[in-house]
């Protein structure tokens, strides 16, 4: 590749990079807007709190969560529950 081709190739790469930088800026602005308009994250409930709310033993709650029958999130060795997901799950159960 001669110097002219190399220069043309570098200019094309520069144009592509500038285009990508502009796209990143647009996406960043969109993400900031989404973050501003999104509700705050809700605090997750631990197994004891959900078991008490549902009136069940924690062992039962663990087994149902492991089986995927009750919505939960596994954070390392801990199981946590979204109040919103538990509410939706209960509403689905009540309409059956």
C-alpha positions as CSV (number, residue, x, y, z in Angstrom):
1,X,0.0,0.0,0.0
2,X,1.5,3.3,-1.0
3,X,1.4,6.5,1.1
4,X,-1.7,7.9,-0.8
5,X,-3.7,4.7,-0.2
6,X,-2.6,4.7,3.5
7,X,-3.7,8.3,3.9
8,X,-7.0,7.6,2.2
9,X,-7.5,4.6,4.5
10,X,-6.7,6.6,7.6
11,X,-9.1,9.4,6.5
12,X,-11.9,6.8,6.0
13,X,-11.2,5.3,9.4
14,X,-11.2,8.8,11.0
15,X,-14.6,9.5,9.3
16,X,-16.0,6.2,10.7
17,X,-14.6,7.0,14.2
18,X,-16.1,10.4,14.2
19,X,-19.5,9.0,13.1
20,X,-19.3,6.4,15.9
21,X,-18.4,9.1,18.5
22,X,-21.4,11.1,17.4
23,X,-23.6,7.9,17.7
24,X,-22.2,7.3,21.2
25,X,-23.1,10.9,22.2
26,X,-26.7,10.5,20.9
27,X,-27.1,7.2,22.8
28,X,-25.7,8.7,25.9
29,X,-28.1,11.5,25.8
30,X,-31.0,9.1,25.2
31,X,-29.9,7.0,28.1
32,X,-29.7,10.0,30.4
33,X,-33.3,10.9,29.4
34,X,-34.5,7.4,30.1
35,X,-32.8,7.4,33.5
36,X,-34.3,10.8,34.4
37,X,-37.8,9.6,33.5
38,X,-37.6,6.1,34.9
39,X,-38.9,5.4,38.4
40,X,-36.3,4.7,41.1
41,X,-35.3,1.2,41.7
42,X,-37.4,-0.5,44.3
43,X,-35.9,-2.1,47.3
44,X,-35.9,-5.9,47.1
45,X,-37.4,-8.0,49.8
46,X,-35.6,-10.8,51.6
47,X,-37.0,-14.3,52.0
48,X,-38.1,-13.7,55.6
49,X,-40.2,-10.6,54.6
50,X,-41.9,-12.4,51.7
51,X,-42.6,-15.5,53.7
52,X,-44.2,-13.4,56.4
53,X,-46.3,-11.5,53.8
54,X,-47.4,-14.7,52.1
55,X,-47.9,-16.6,55.4
56,X,-45.6,-19.5,54.4
57,X,-42.5,-21.0,55.8
58,X,-39.2,-19.8,54.4
59,X,-38.2,-23.3,53.3
60,X,-41.4,-23.5,51.2
61,X,-40.7,-20.1,49.7
62,X,-37.1,-21.1,48.8
63,X,-38.2,-24.3,47.1
64,X,-40.9,-22.5,45.1
65,X,-38.4,-19.8,44.1
66,X,-35.8,-22.3,43.1
67,X,-38.4,-24.1,41.0
68,X,-39.3,-20.8,39.3
69,X,-42.9,-20.9,40.6
70,X,-42.4,-17.6,42.5
71,X,-40.5,-14.8,40.8
72,X,-37.1,-14.1,42.5
73,X,-33.6,-12.8,41.8
74,X,-30.6,-14.7,42.9
75,X,-27.8,-12.5,44.1
76,X,-24.9,-14.7,44.9
77,X,-26.1,-17.0,47.6
78,X,-29.1,-14.8,48.4
79,X,-32.6,-14.8,47.0
80,X,-34.4,-11.5,46.8
81,X,-37.9,-10.6,45.7
82,X,-39.2,-7.6,43.8
83,X,-42.4,-6.3,45.5
84,X,-43.8,-5.4,42.1
85,X,-43.2,-8.9,40.7
86,X,-44.6,-10.5,43.8
87,X,-47.7,-8.3,43.4
88,X,-48.1,-9.2,39.8
89,X,-47.6,-12.9,40.6
90,X,-50.3,-12.8,43.3
91,X,-52.7,-11.0,40.9
92,X,-52.1,-13.7,38.3
93,X,-52.7,-16.4,40.9
94,X,-55.9,-14.7,42.1
95,X,-57.4,-14.7,38.5
96,X,-57.0,-18.4,38.0
